[in-house]
Amino acid sequence: MATVLRPDGDLASEYPLVFDVAGPGRIHALNEGGGVLSACAVLERELIHPGGRTRVGFIGSVSTHPDARGRGLATRLLMHAEDELRAAGCEHAMLWADDSEFYARRGYALDGDETDFLVDRIPEHLLTEELSVRPFEVGDEAVIHELYTWHGARVERSQEETARLLSCPRMRVLLATCGGEVLAYVCYGRGGDLHGVAHEWGGAPEGVLACLNELLQRSELVFVMAPGDPGPLGELLDSGGAIRAEGRLGMTKPLGVENTLPTGAFVWGLDSI
């Protein structure tokens, strides 16, 4: 998988919930002649949303050796992973695709809502002077996890899992504080997939803006991923002149029940694979 997806990087450390032996994820592989020809990662999760809970299986890092492509191996692998997820009670398989047509032919369709923002500045009148921004420190895991759970729509995860995800390489985590109290956080950049992207955030919108402003001190642009309804933060970004684009969250395939994921805001953030 690393040979195909990260020849110059460390794929395993980017996704600790999948590749850590103590994590909840699993790897599926097709072998031939003593070698692995195709592999993918699977992570079962509970999605919390206004309509209740939905159990899904994330499928990611689908990889086929260049010399073995065109033989249907990835299709066989997907079918095997889907069968296992179905048996485990997952209602949907979900993935993020570079080649959406490949997955569309195999029953996947665009689903879920996402709002993205391209931010090049935070106007001074939107910044709160009483707030200060500092980097993540060991010991901040609990408060970040608490702020994450404020989202009414999210992937359910434990505080321990949040701590593992915060250790991902090439990721900056900033915290906005006031009088020593942490009010908000932003996770920016992660491995090879999310360079330049603020892909998870939580807490007071003013604090998130303060963190984004700090990121803009080192970058001309920051790409911000948000749920389908970004709420007060989206309103602030709009008023500051950010470019807004509506998009789709990912691709899903029903595993037995012919329905779609409930419409609403899902904060995938660090859990994606």
Secondary structure as UniProt FT lines:
FT   HELIX           2..5
FT   TURN            7..8
FT   HELIX           11..14
FT   HELIX           16..19
FT   TURN            21..22
FT   STRAND          26..32
FT   TURN            33..34
FT   STRAND          35..49
FT   TURN            50..51
FT   STRAND          52..64
FT   HELIX           66..68
FT   TURN            69..70
FT   HELIX           73..87
FT   TURN            88..89
FT   STRAND          92..95
FT   HELIX           100..104
FT   TURN            105..107
FT   STRAND          109..119
FT   HELIX           124..126
FT   TURN            129..130
FT   STRAND          132..135
FT   TURN            138..139
FT   HELIX           141..148
FT   TURN            149..150
FT   STRAND          154..155
FT   HELIX           159..165
FT   TURN            166..167
FT   TURN            169..170
FT   STRAND          172..178
FT   TURN            179..180
FT   STRAND          181..188
FT   TURN            191..193
FT   TURN            195..196
FT   STRAND          197..203
FT   HELIX           205..215
FT   TURN            216..218
FT   STRAND          222..227
FT   HELIX           231..239
FT   TURN            240..241
FT   STRAND          243..254
FT   HELIX           269..271
//
